Amino acid sequence: MEARDLRGGDRPGHAEETFGPLTASRSATANKCLMSRSFTMLRLLAAVLLLACARQPSPEEVALEYGRALYANDPAAAYRLLSSDDRRLKDEEAFRAQAGQVTGFALEASRRLAAFMVATSVERTVAGARVTIKLKLKMPDANAPDVQTVVGEWDERRLNALPQAERMRIMEKLQGLGTVGRLPMVEGEETFELVKEAAGWRVSLNLAGGVRVQFHARASKSLALGLNVSPEEARVVPGDRVRVTVRATNLSGQPVRARVSHRVEPETRADSLALLQCPLFLPVTLSAGQSQEFVSEYLVLKDVPEDAKQFRVTYEFLPAEQGR
């Protein structure tokens, strides 16, 4: 078949060609779409390259961030920096219960101070995808009089009840002290082990090799007490601490007075679990229906014997009049 010449003649062997305004418009639109797609692809490529080239935080930077989170009593932030192996062995709720946490404005003030923590690398040992680093940490002394005066001795309830204007004044004061270098500081060295994962460097607590510590509480049958312990179990790396909260509720309609017996098993290894803080050495008195929480803190000694893989801690509430 022969194509018809647009001028009215016949041009054998040529397909019909049309160059009117509609065709030109379609051609321009197609070109614009092509250019738009090209620019879009270029932008996507640039974004991918930027992500690929973005510098991941170094082990020292991750360790410092982890140290700041612990300093601020912010276990949620610290947990995000743990290795995937550690997170599999301990969920965030258990980690928070073990570490202890402040909330509200008290946490904001703690974070403000933690931001002034600095670190100097002292030593680094690399073994494949793992690295052990020793940092010299310099951090604000939260218990110094100059700081205590500003925050009211870190009374969490009082801080969280402050009006917004007072909160701003405290934050500005802390920022001012840190900016001009007037924050009292303390120094110390700390060793961290980190592992390289797909998301970057993460802190390894090696919980798989930690000591299992179980907590229990029970009351004498003669005492109408409801008892709850949190956490019920924790894995603790030698040299680390664990906090446990015992909540006691008087279920009777009259006051209850009790003393608490504290037992660690196995007794032959009890010296390796040091009790740092316990408010239950003195008798406890609860009015009818009253609930009260008691927070204790333990330390698993670094030189704990290798065969000490588990401890069982029992709080036993007994009538205060009963002899020891």
Secondary structure, DSSP 8 states (H G I E B T S, - for coil): ---B-TTSSB-TT------SHHHHHHHHHHHHHHHHHHHHHHHHHHHHHHHHHS----HHHHHHHHHHHHHTT-HHHHHTTB-HHHHHHS-HHHHHHHH----HHHHHHHHHHHTT-EEEEEEEEEETTEEEEEEEEEEE-TTSHHHHHHHTTT-HHHHHTS-HHHHHHHHHHHHHHHHTT-S-EEEEEEEEEEEEETTEEEE---GGGSEEEEEEEEE-TTS-EEEEEE-SEEEE-TT-EEEEEEEEEE-SSS-EEEEEEEEEESGGGGGGEEEEE-TTSS-EEE-TT-EEEEEEEEEE-TT--TT--EEEEEEEEEETTS--
